[in-house]
Amino acid sequence: MAKNRTFTMIKPCAVKNGHIGAILAKINEAGFRIVAMRMTRLSKSQAEAFYGVHKERPFFNDLVGFMSSGPVVAAILEKENAVEDYRKLIGATNPENAEEGTIRKLYAESMQNNAVHGSDSDENAALEGRFFFPANECFSVEGKEELV
Ligand code: GDP
């Protein structure tokens, strides 16, 4: 299977609860390489843009408030079958339904405060990665800058 990329964010709840290191360790142990990474805080309008696909959902305002409430760690991850394998590693959206050992089972507080984001398709992974990182801040495994 071809090596490809996914995008993740460690959400404000997990940053606040001190889980950055543990979550990054799970990501590395599962065979993902970090291609780009930054700690930042989303403005309300950035959070609205990032979650634009959900703007008609009843929880949209709460989600935007939560995602802009504190810092996040954004990262692009590389692995064979990255999108699907990362969704398996993070577990179900609702942590009550997440499998044992998944990141959300271990670190989520609730359906909304569910510790991490993970892209749901290759197309969204590319869009979401570009939302945070210019091409010259993405590095291949060899450490070379990549033109993407
Ligand atoms: P994901 O792909 O597993 O992150 O799930 P979705 O794309 O369906 O939802 C995006 C994010 O919205 C989730 O990760 C949660 O943080 C949040 N969310 C989803 N469903 C609900 C809900 O019913 N209530 C609230 N408050 N937040 C939700």
Backbone and ligand atoms as CSV (ligand in chain L), in Angstrom:
chain,resi,resn,atom,element,x,y,z
A,1,MET,N,N,0.836,-1.213,0.000
A,1,MET,CA,C,0.000,0.000,0.000
A,1,MET,C,C,0.869,1.261,0.000
A,2,ALA,N,N,0.425,2.291,-0.724
A,2,ALA,CA,C,1.245,3.503,-0.868
A,2,ALA,C,C,1.304,4.295,0.433
A,3,LYS,N,N,2.444,4.946,0.623
A,3,LYS,CA,C,2.607,5.821,1.778
A,3,LYS,C,C,1.772,7.070,1.535
A,4,ASN,N,N,0.953,7.455,2.483
A,4,ASN,CA,C,0.221,8.709,2.306
A,4,ASN,C,C,0.080,9.433,3.645
A,5,ARG,N,N,-0.676,10.508,3.626
A,5,ARG,CA,C,-0.682,11.413,4.774
A,5,ARG,C,C,-2.068,11.626,5.339
A,6,THR,N,N,-2.100,11.899,6.633
A,6,THR,CA,C,-3.328,12.349,7.256
A,6,THR,C,C,-3.009,13.583,8.092
A,7,PHE,N,N,-4.081,14.245,8.544
A,7,PHE,CA,C,-3.906,15.444,9.365
A,7,PHE,C,C,-4.550,15.192,10.719
A,8,THR,N,N,-3.898,15.656,11.780
A,8,THR,CA,C,-4.478,15.529,13.117
A,8,THR,C,C,-4.351,16.827,13.892
A,9,MET,N,N,-5.248,16.976,14.857
A,9,MET,CA,C,-5.100,18.028,15.861
A,9,MET,C,C,-5.291,17.385,17.222
A,10,ILE,N,N,-4.413,17.708,18.150
A,10,ILE,CA,C,-4.676,17.385,19.553
A,10,ILE,C,C,-5.518,18.552,20.063
A,11,LYS,N,N,-6.744,18.246,20.478
A,11,LYS,CA,C,-7.739,19.291,20.762
A,11,LYS,C,C,-7.475,19.965,22.110
A,12,PRO,N,N,-8.103,21.152,22.338
A,12,PRO,CA,C,-7.808,21.922,23.557
A,12,PRO,C,C,-7.958,21.144,24.862
A,13,CYS,N,N,-8.918,20.212,24.938
A,13,CYS,CA,C,-9.113,19.453,26.182
A,13,CYS,C,C,-7.877,18.619,26.498
A,14,ALA,N,N,-7.338,17.942,25.480
A,14,ALA,CA,C,-6.189,17.053,25.707
A,14,ALA,C,C,-4.917,17.843,25.966
A,15,VAL,N,N,-4.800,19.021,25.344
A,15,VAL,CA,C,-3.652,19.890,25.642
A,15,VAL,C,C,-3.749,20.348,27.098
A,16,LYS,N,N,-4.943,20.820,27.488
A,16,LYS,CA,C,-5.152,21.319,28.859
A,16,LYS,C,C,-4.899,20.224,29.895
A,17,ASN,N,N,-5.279,18.990,29.570
A,17,ASN,CA,C,-5.129,17.884,30.522
A,17,ASN,C,C,-3.739,17.245,30.517
A,18,GLY,N,N,-2.825,17.816,29.723
A,18,GLY,CA,C,-1.432,17.354,29.762
A,18,GLY,C,C,-1.153,16.082,28.984
A,19,HIS,N,N,-1.958,15.822,27.931
A,19,HIS,CA,C,-1.817,14.556,27.201
A,19,HIS,C,C,-1.034,14.667,25.888
A,20,ILE,N,N,-0.406,15.813,25.606
A,20,ILE,CA,C,0.302,15.942,24.320
A,20,ILE,C,C,1.345,14.825,24.167
A,21,GLY,N,N,2.187,14.664,25.145
A,21,GLY,CA,C,3.288,13.700,25.038
A,21,GLY,C,C,2.787,12.279,24.873
A,22,ALA,N,N,1.782,11.894,25.660
A,22,ALA,CA,C,1.261,10.522,25.583
A,22,ALA,C,C,0.628,10.262,24.217
A,23,ILE,N,N,-0.077,11.253,23.688
A,23,ILE,CA,C,-0.737,11.071,22.387
A,23,ILE,C,C,0.311,10.984,21.275
A,24,LEU,N,N,1.330,11.827,21.329
A,24,LEU,CA,C,2.388,11.752,20.307
A,24,LEU,C,C,3.117,10.404,20.383
A,25,ALA,N,N,3.284,9.872,21.587
A,25,ALA,CA,C,3.935,8.557,21.730
A,25,ALA,C,C,3.083,7.471,21.068
A,26,LYS,N,N,1.763,7.510,21.284
A,26,LYS,CA,C,0.874,6.530,20.636
A,26,LYS,C,C,0.990,6.629,19.111
A,27,ILE,N,N,1.068,7.871,18.619
A,27,ILE,CA,C,1.161,8.102,17.171
A,27,ILE,C,C,2.453,7.492,16.629
A,28,ASN,N,N,3.560,7.736,17.307
A,28,ASN,CA,C,4.846,7.166,16.864
A,28,ASN,C,C,4.860,5.652,16.983
A,29,GLU,N,N,4.351,5.135,18.100
A,29,GLU,CA,C,4.346,3.674,18.308
A,29,GLU,C,C,3.527,2.961,17.238
A,30,ALA,N,N,2.517,3.654,16.709
A,30,ALA,CA,C,1.669,3.050,15.672
A,30,ALA,C,C,2.303,3.156,14.285
A,31,GLY,N,N,3.494,3.730,14.203
A,31,GLY,CA,C,4.223,3.721,12.938
A,31,GLY,C,C,4.071,4.965,12.084
A,32,PHE,N,N,3.456,6.007,12.628
A,32,PHE,CA,C,3.334,7.262,11.878
A,32,PHE,C,C,4.592,8.105,12.063
A,33,ARG,N,N,4.986,8.810,11.003
A,33,ARG,CA,C,6.059,9.788,11.076
A,33,ARG,C,C,5.441,11.182,11.062
A,34,ILE,N,N,5.984,12.080,11.866
A,34,ILE,CA,C,5.481,13.459,11.888
A,34,ILE,C,C,6.178,14.247,10.786
A,35,VAL,N,N,5.371,14.773,9.859
A,35,VAL,CA,C,5.875,15.491,8.690
A,35,VAL,C,C,5.873,17.000,8.938
A,36,ALA,N,N,4.918,17.453,9.767
A,36,ALA,CA,C,4.807,18.869,10.140
A,36,ALA,C,C,4.100,18.921,11.487
A,37,MET,N,N,4.441,19.913,12.323
A,37,MET,CA,C,3.761,20.011,13.625
A,37,MET,C,C,3.882,21.427,14.176
A,38,ARG,N,N,2.791,21.902,14.780
A,38,ARG,CA,C,2.819,23.241,15.394
A,38,ARG,C,C,1.775,23.342,16.500
A,39,MET,N,N,2.137,24.032,17.596
A,39,MET,CA,C,1.157,24.366,18.628
A,39,MET,C,C,0.644,25.756,18.317
A,40,THR,N,N,-0.679,25.895,18.301
A,40,THR,CA,C,-1.270,27.172,17.922
A,40,THR,C,C,-2.646,27.269,18.556
A,41,ARG,N,N,-3.263,28.440,18.448
A,41,ARG,CA,C,-4.635,28.571,18.941
A,41,ARG,C,C,-5.508,29.089,17.806
A,42,LEU,N,N,-6.604,28.408,17.548
A,42,LEU,CA,C,-7.501,28.826,16.474
A,42,LEU,C,C,-8.333,30.015,16.933
A,43,SER,N,N,-8.490,31.013,16.059
A,43,SER,CA,C,-9.467,32.074,16.318
A,43,SER,C,C,-10.852,31.465,16.072
A,44,LYS,N,N,-11.888,32.193,16.494
A,44,LYS,CA,C,-13.250,31.703,16.261
A,44,LYS,C,C,-13.489,31.531,14.757
A,45,SER,N,N,-13.039,32.499,13.968
A,45,SER,CA,C,-13.307,32.397,12.524
A,45,SER,C,C,-12.489,31.276,11.878
A,46,GLN,N,N,-11.289,31.001,12.380
A,46,GLN,CA,C,-10.530,29.853,11.855
A,46,GLN,C,C,-11.243,28.535,12.195
A,47,ALA,N,N,-11.757,28.444,13.440
A,47,ALA,CA,C,-12.465,27.210,13.832
A,47,ALA,C,C,-13.737,27.051,12.995
A,48,GLU,N,N,-14.433,28.152,12.722
A,48,GLU,CA,C,-15.634,28.092,11.862
A,48,GLU,C,C,-15.271,27.604,10.464
A,49,ALA,N,N,-14.148,28.094,9.953
A,49,ALA,CA,C,-13.726,27.691,8.604
A,49,ALA,C,C,-13.312,26.218,8.595
A,50,PHE,N,N,-12.554,25.800,9.599
A,50,PHE,CA,C,-12.063,24.415,9.631
A,50,PHE,C,C,-13.234,23.430,9.689
A,51,TYR,N,N,-14.257,23.761,10.497
A,51,TYR,CA,C,-15.403,22.860,10.670
A,51,TYR,C,C,-16.607,23.308,9.836
A,52,GLY,N,N,-16.360,24.057,8.755
A,52,GLY,CA,C,-17.430,24.581,7.909
A,52,GLY,C,C,-18.429,23.532,7.444
A,53,VAL,N,N,-17.957,22.321,7.219
A,53,VAL,CA,C,-18.825,21.244,6.757
A,53,VAL,C,C,-19.940,20.944,7.772
A,54,HIS,N,N,-19.720,21.307,9.034
A,54,HIS,CA,C,-20.706,21.028,10.090
A,54,HIS,C,C,-21.571,22.241,10.428
A,55,LYS,N,N,-21.562,23.288,9.589
A,55,LYS,CA,C,-22.188,24.543,10.051
A,55,LYS,C,C,-23.702,24.454,10.248
A,56,GLU,N,N,-24.349,23.468,9.634
A,56,GLU,CA,C,-25.801,23.317,9.849
A,56,GLU,C,C,-26.115,22.426,11.053
A,57,ARG,N,N,-25.114,21.833,11.652
A,57,ARG,CA,C,-25.377,20.891,12.748
A,57,ARG,C,C,-25.674,21.660,14.036
A,58,PRO,N,N,-26.538,21.109,14.896
A,58,PRO,CA,C,-26.936,21.834,16.129
A,58,PRO,C,C,-25.774,22.114,17.076
A,59,PHE,N,N,-24.712,21.320,16.988
A,59,PHE,CA,C,-23.590,21.505,17.921
A,59,PHE,C,C,-22.504,22.418,17.367
A,60,PHE,N,N,-22.741,23.038,16.199
A,60,PHE,CA,C,-21.676,23.805,15.531
A,60,PHE,C,C,-21.107,24.918,16.427
A,61,ASN,N,N,-21.988,25.725,17.035
A,61,ASN,CA,C,-21.483,26.848,17.852
A,61,ASN,C,C,-20.687,26.358,19.056
A,62,ASP,N,N,-21.178,25.300,19.685
A,62,ASP,CA,C,-20.449,24.727,20.828
A,62,ASP,C,C,-19.082,24.219,20.375
A,63,LEU,N,N,-19.053,23.545,19.208
A,63,LEU,CA,C,-17.801,22.977,18.703
A,63,LEU,C,C,-16.791,24.086,18.393
A,64,VAL,N,N,-17.273,25.154,17.761
A,64,VAL,CA,C,-16.386,26.278,17.431
A,64,VAL,C,C,-15.860,26.933,18.725
A,65,GLY,N,N,-16.742,27.099,19.703
A,65,GLY,CA,C,-16.323,27.673,20.994
A,65,GLY,C,C,-15.253,26.812,21.654
A,66,PHE,N,N,-15.494,25.509,21.639
A,66,PHE,CA,C,-14.528,24.579,22.241
A,66,PHE,C,C,-13.195,24.609,21.500
A,67,MET,N,N,-13.233,24.525,20.184
A,67,MET,CA,C,-11.987,24.400,19.411
A,67,MET,C,C,-11.157,25.686,19.441
A,68,SER,N,N,-11.803,26.823,19.781
A,68,SER,CA,C,-11.045,28.075,19.880
A,68,SER,C,C,-10.776,28.450,21.338
A,69,SER,N,N,-11.066,27.531,22.278
A,69,SER,CA,C,-10.968,27.862,23.706
A,69,SER,C,C,-9.550,27.792,24.267
A,70,GLY,N,N,-8.634,27.205,23.519
A,70,GLY,CA,C,-7.262,27.070,24.017
A,70,GLY,C,C,-6.377,26.504,22.927
A,71,PRO,N,N,-5.089,26.328,23.224
A,71,PRO,CA,C,-4.183,25.852,22.186
A,71,PRO,C,C,-4.468,24.420,21.740
A,72,VAL,N,N,-4.079,24.160,20.491
A,72,VAL,CA,C,-4.137,22.819,19.907
A,72,VAL,C,C,-2.738,22.498,19.383
A,73,VAL,N,N,-2.496,21.214,19.145
A,73,VAL,CA,C,-1.281,20.812,18.422
A,73,VAL,C,C,-1.735,20.231,17.082
A,74,ALA,N,N,-1.349,20.904,16.000
A,74,ALA,CA,C,-1.715,20.459,14.651
A,74,ALA,C,C,-0.536,19.715,14.065
A,75,ALA,N,N,-0.802,18.635,13.328
A,75,ALA,CA,C,0.303,17.877,12.732
A,75,ALA,C,C,-0.144,17.143,11.476
A,76,ILE,N,N,0.792,16.963,10.558
A,76,ILE,CA,C,0.596,16.097,9.398
A,76,ILE,C,C,1.400,14.825,9.650
A,77,LEU,N,N,0.747,13.686,9.433
A,77,LEU,CA,C,1.353,12.384,9.724
A,77,LEU,C,C,1.460,11.563,8.455
A,78,GLU,N,N,2.545,10.787,8.353
A,78,GLU,CA,C,2.775,9.979,7.156
A,78,GLU,C,C,2.914,8.500,7.534
A,79,LYS,N,N,2.288,7.669,6.733
A,79,LYS,CA,C,2.335,6.204,6.951
A,79,LYS,C,C,1.643,5.549,5.762
A,80,GLU,N,N,1.896,4.291,5.540
A,80,GLU,CA,C,1.063,3.579,4.572
A,80,GLU,C,C,-0.370,3.596,5.085
A,81,ASN,N,N,-1.311,3.833,4.204
A,81,ASN,CA,C,-2.734,3.781,4.571
A,81,ASN,C,C,-3.060,4.720,5.745
A,82,ALA,N,N,-2.470,5.929,5.725
A,82,ALA,CA,C,-2.487,6.813,6.897
A,82,ALA,C,C,-3.891,7.184,7.372
A,83,VAL,N,N,-4.772,7.561,6.450
A,83,VAL,CA,C,-6.094,8.064,6.870
A,83,VAL,C,C,-6.866,6.984,7.622
A,84,GLU,N,N,-6.965,5.818,7.007
A,84,GLU,CA,C,-7.744,4.728,7.615
A,84,GLU,C,C,-7.087,4.240,8.912
A,85,ASP,N,N,-5.769,4.067,8.889
A,85,ASP,CA,C,-5.100,3.554,10.083
A,85,ASP,C,C,-5.182,4.550,11.240
A,86,TYR,N,N,-5.147,5.858,10.923
A,86,TYR,CA,C,-5.229,6.835,12.017
A,86,TYR,C,C,-6.635,6.873,12.601
A,87,ARG,N,N,-7.658,6.726,11.762
A,87,ARG,CA,C,-9.028,6.676,12.293
A,87,ARG,C,C,-9.173,5.471,13.237
A,88,LYS,N,N,-8.521,4.363,12.888
A,88,LYS,CA,C,-8.560,3.189,13.788
A,88,LYS,C,C,-7.850,3.494,15.096
A,89,LEU,N,N,-6.726,4.183,15.014
A,89,LEU,CA,C,-5.948,4.487,16.222
A,89,LEU,C,C,-6.698,5.440,17.151
A,90,ILE,N,N,-7.471,6.392,16.572
A,90,ILE,CA,C,-8.154,7.353,17.453
A,90,ILE,C,C,-9.460,6.790,18.006
A,91,GLY,N,N,-10.148,5.919,17.272
A,91,GLY,CA,C,-11.395,5.339,17.778
A,91,GLY,C,C,-12.610,6.180,17.418
A,92,ALA,N,N,-13.769,5.709,17.842
A,92,ALA,CA,C,-15.045,6.328,17.461
A,92,ALA,C,C,-15.168,7.757,17.996
A,93,THR,N,N,-15.985,8.563,17.284
A,93,THR,CA,C,-16.215,9.967,17.679
A,93,THR,C,C,-16.657,10.057,19.134
A,94,ASN,N,N,-17.621,9.214,19.496
A,94,ASN,CA,C,-18.086,9.171,20.882
A,94,ASN,C,C,-17.192,8.210,21.667
A,95,PRO,N,N,-16.445,8.721,22.644
A,95,PRO,CA,C,-15.484,7.846,23.342
A,95,PRO,C,C,-16.132,6.650,24.023
A,96,GLU,N,N,-17.431,6.761,24.323
A,96,GLU,CA,C,-18.116,5.602,24.931
A,96,GLU,C,C,-18.147,4.415,23.967
A,97,ASN,N,N,-18.084,4.717,22.666
A,97,ASN,CA,C,-18.104,3.645,21.659
A,97,ASN,C,C,-16.715,3.307,21.141
A,98,ALA,N,N,-15.695,3.984,21.636
A,98,ALA,CA,C,-14.332,3.771,21.124
A,98,ALA,C,C,-13.753,2.488,21.716
A,99,GLU,N,N,-12.976,1.784,20.892
A,99,GLU,CA,C,-12.363,0.534,21.364
A,99,GLU,C,C,-11.289,0.799,22.409
A,100,GLU,N,N,-11.089,-0.194,23.281
A,100,GLU,CA,C,-10.028,-0.117,24.295
A,100,GLU,C,C,-8.686,0.170,23.627
A,101,GLY,N,N,-7.895,1.023,24.254
A,101,GLY,CA,C,-6.550,1.284,23.744
A,101,GLY,C,C,-6.496,2.397,22.709
A,102,THR,N,N,-7.656,2.837,22.195
A,102,THR,CA,C,-7.634,3.939,21.226
A,102,THR,C,C,-7.403,5.263,21.952
A,103,ILE,N,N,-6.946,6.252,21.184
A,103,ILE,CA,C,-6.617,7.547,21.792
A,103,ILE,C,C,-7.860,8.184,22.431
A,104,ARG,N,N,-8.992,8.092,21.746
A,104,ARG,CA,C,-10.201,8.702,22.328
A,104,ARG,C,C,-10.673,7.929,23.565
A,105,LYS,N,N,-10.562,6.612,23.537
A,105,LYS,CA,C,-10.954,5.835,24.729
A,105,LYS,C,C,-10.085,6.244,25.921
A,106,LEU,N,N,-8.801,6.460,25.654
A,106,LEU,CA,C,-7.869,6.772,26.745
A,106,LEU,C,C,-7.981,8.213,27.222
A,107,TYR,N,N,-8.194,9.166,26.283
A,107,TYR,CA,C,-7.994,10.575,26.643
A,107,TYR,C,C,-9.192,11.495,26.420
A,108,ALA,N,N,-10.287,11.013,25.811
A,108,ALA,CA,C,-11.426,11.903,25.563
A,108,ALA,C,C,-12.211,12.150,26.840
A,109,GLU,N,N,-12.836,13.339,26.895
A,109,GLU,CA,C,-13.711,13.676,28.027
A,109,GLU,C,C,-15.175,13.454,27.667
A,110,SER,N,N,-15.516,13.634,26.387
A,110,SER,CA,C,-16.914,13.576,25.953
A,110,SER,C,C,-16.946,13.488,24.432
A,111,MET,N,N,-18.150,13.372,23.894
A,111,MET,CA,C,-18.342,13.337,22.430
A,111,MET,C,C,-17.686,14.561,21.775
A,112,GLN,N,N,-17.885,15.732,22.353
A,112,GLN,CA,C,-17.285,16.946,21.782
A,112,GLN,C,C,-15.804,17.056,22.148
A,113,ASN,N,N,-15.503,16.895,23.408
A,113,ASN,CA,C,-14.117,17.057,23.882
A,113,ASN,C,C,-13.405,15.707,23.744
A,114,ASN,N,N,-13.243,15.295,22.480
A,114,ASN,CA,C,-12.811,13.918,22.235
A,114,ASN,C,C,-11.324,13.799,21.855
A,115,ALA,N,N,-10.537,14.681,22.411
A,115,ALA,CA,C,-9.058,14.571,22.460
A,115,ALA,C,C,-8.325,14.855,21.144
A,116,VAL,N,N,-8.808,14.281,20.030
A,116,VAL,CA,C,-8.072,14.455,18.775
A,116,VAL,C,C,-9.020,14.539,17.577
A,117,HIS,N,N,-8.526,15.200,16.548
A,117,HIS,CA,C,-9.154,15.184,15.224
A,117,HIS,C,C,-8.343,14.254,14.334
A,118,GLY,N,N,-9.006,13.590,13.400
A,118,GLY,CA,C,-8.311,12.822,12.363
A,118,GLY,C,C,-9.081,12.934,11.061
A,119,SER,N,N,-8.382,13.231,9.969
A,119,SER,CA,C,-9.052,13.402,8.674
A,119,SER,C,C,-9.822,12.141,8.288
A,120,ASP,N,N,-10.914,12.347,7.525
A,120,ASP,CA,C,-11.734,11.193,7.140
A,120,ASP,C,C,-11.542,10.760,5.687
A,121,SER,N,N,-10.674,11.441,4.930
A,121,SER,CA,C,-10.395,11.028,3.542
A,121,SER,C,C,-9.054,11.625,3.129
A,122,ASP,N,N,-8.475,11.072,2.062
A,122,ASP,CA,C,-7.208,11.625,1.551
A,122,ASP,C,C,-7.396,13.076,1.116
A,123,GLU,N,N,-8.544,13.347,0.498
A,123,GLU,CA,C,-8.822,14.702,0.006
A,123,GLU,C,C,-8.885,15.699,1.175
A,124,ASN,N,N,-9.628,15.330,2.235
A,124,ASN,CA,C,-9.717,16.235,3.390
A,124,ASN,C,C,-8.381,16.334,4.123
A,125,ALA,N,N,-7.622,15.254,4.148
A,125,ALA,CA,C,-6.294,15.307,4.784
A,125,ALA,C,C,-5.429,16.367,4.101
A,126,ALA,N,N,-5.464,16.411,2.763
A,126,ALA,CA,C,-4.661,17.392,2.034
A,126,ALA,C,C,-5.169,18.809,2.298
A,127,LEU,N,N,-6.499,18.980,2.271
A,127,LEU,CA,C,-7.072,20.315,2.521
A,127,LEU,C,C,-6.746,20.796,3.933
A,128,GLU,N,N,-6.930,19.914,4.909
A,128,GLU,CA,C,-6.721,20.285,6.308
A,128,GLU,C,C,-5.236,20.549,6.588
A,129,GLY,N,N,-4.372,19.756,5.975
A,129,GLY,CA,C,-2.937,19.982,6.136
A,129,GLY,C,C,-2.540,21.351,5.613
A,130,ARG,N,N,-3.078,21.693,4.439
A,130,ARG,CA,C,-2.753,22.996,3.840
A,130,ARG,C,C,-3.344,24.159,4.633
A,131,PHE,N,N,-4.424,23.893,5.372
A,131,PHE,CA,C,-5.050,24.927,6.216
A,131,PHE,C,C,-4.046,25.436,7.257
A,132,PHE,N,N,-3.174,24.539,7.721
A,132,PHE,CA,C,-2.223,24.891,8.786
A,132,PHE,C,C,-0.789,25.085,8.308
A,133,PHE,N,N,-0.388,24.359,7.264
A,133,PHE,CA,C,1.042,24.320,6.935
A,133,PHE,C,C,1.320,24.661,5.480
A,134,PRO,N,N,2.193,25.652,5.243
A,134,PRO,CA,C,2.666,25.870,3.876
A,134,PRO,C,C,3.618,24.731,3.492
A,135,ALA,N,N,3.823,24.551,2.198
A,135,ALA,CA,C,4.635,23.424,1.718
A,135,ALA,C,C,6.035,23.430,2.327
A,136,ASN,N,N,6.598,24.621,2.545
A,136,ASN,CA,C,7.974,24.653,3.054
A,136,ASN,C,C,8.071,24.366,4.553
A,137,GLU,N,N,6.933,24.051,5.212
A,137,GLU,CA,C,6.967,23.600,6.611
A,137,GLU,C,C,6.602,22.121,6.720
A,138,CYS,N,N,6.558,21.418,5.575
A,138,CYS,CA,C,6.313,19.977,5.561
A,138,CYS,C,C,7.611,19.274,5.186
A,139,PHE,N,N,7.990,18.284,5.994
A,139,PHE,CA,C,9.290,17.645,5.808
A,139,PHE,C,C,9.113,16.152,5.620
A,140,SER,N,N,9.800,15.626,4.649
A,140,SER,CA,C,9.747,14.183,4.414
A,140,SER,C,C,10.564,13.477,5.494
A,141,VAL,N,N,10.515,12.174,5.489
A,141,VAL,CA,C,11.240,11.387,6.482
A,141,VAL,C,C,12.737,11.716,6.472
A,142,GLU,N,N,13.255,11.998,5.301
A,142,GLU,CA,C,14.697,12.321,5.192
A,142,GLU,C,C,14.990,13.740,5.688
A,143,GLY,N,N,13.944,14.498,6.040
A,143,GLY,CA,C,14.154,15.844,6.547
A,143,GLY,C,C,14.238,16.903,5.466
A,144,LYS,N,N,14.030,16.478,4.215
A,144,LYS,CA,C,14.071,17.462,3.132
A,144,LYS,C,C,12.748,18.201,3.060
A,145,GLU,N,N,12.821,19.471,2.664
A,145,GLU,CA,C,11.578,20.189,2.413
A,145,GLU,C,C,10.899,19.572,1.202
A,146,GLU,N,N,9.577,19.554,1.258
A,146,GLU,CA,C,8.853,18.940,0.163
A,146,GLU,C,C,7.994,19.949,-0.564
A,147,LEU,N,N,7.921,19.826,-1.828
A,147,LEU,CA,C,7.002,20.639,-2.603
A,147,LEU,C,C,5.745,19.809,-2.788
A,148,VAL,N,N,4.639,20.232,-2.164
A,148,VAL,CA,C,3.392,19.439,-2.276
A,148,VAL,C,C,2.286,20.274,-2.899
L,1,GDP,P1,P,-14.991,12.884,13.756
L,1,GDP,O1,O,-14.699,12.777,12.275
L,1,GDP,O2,O,-14.903,11.549,14.467
L,1,GDP,O3,O,-14.168,13.939,14.453
L,1,GDP,O4,O,-16.522,13.310,13.902
L,1,GDP,P2,P,-17.448,14.353,13.097
L,1,GDP,O5,O,-16.770,14.804,11.838
L,1,GDP,O6,O,-18.811,13.740,12.996
L,1,GDP,O7,O,-17.584,15.581,14.108
L,1,GDP,C1,C,-16.564,16.532,14.233
L,1,GDP,C2,C,-16.384,16.859,15.692
L,1,GDP,O8,O,-17.577,17.487,16.179
L,1,GDP,C3,C,-16.197,15.658,16.617
L,1,GDP,O9,O,-14.867,15.174,16.644
L,1,GDP,C4,C,-16.636,16.229,17.957
L,1,GDP,O10,O,-15.594,17.040,18.547
L,1,GDP,C5,C,-17.780,17.134,17.544
L,1,GDP,N1,N,-19.093,16.479,17.639
L,1,GDP,C6,C,-19.559,15.455,16.865
L,1,GDP,N2,N,-20.823,15.127,17.236
L,1,GDP,C7,C,-21.150,15.970,18.254
L,1,GDP,C8,C,-22.326,16.143,19.055
L,1,GDP,O11,O,-23.335,15.436,18.895
L,1,GDP,N3,N,-22.278,17.129,20.007
L,1,GDP,C9,C,-21.185,17.920,20.181
L,1,GDP,N4,N,-21.234,18.885,21.133
L,1,GDP,N5,N,-20.066,17.790,19.450
L,1,GDP,C10,C,-20.044,16.822,18.501
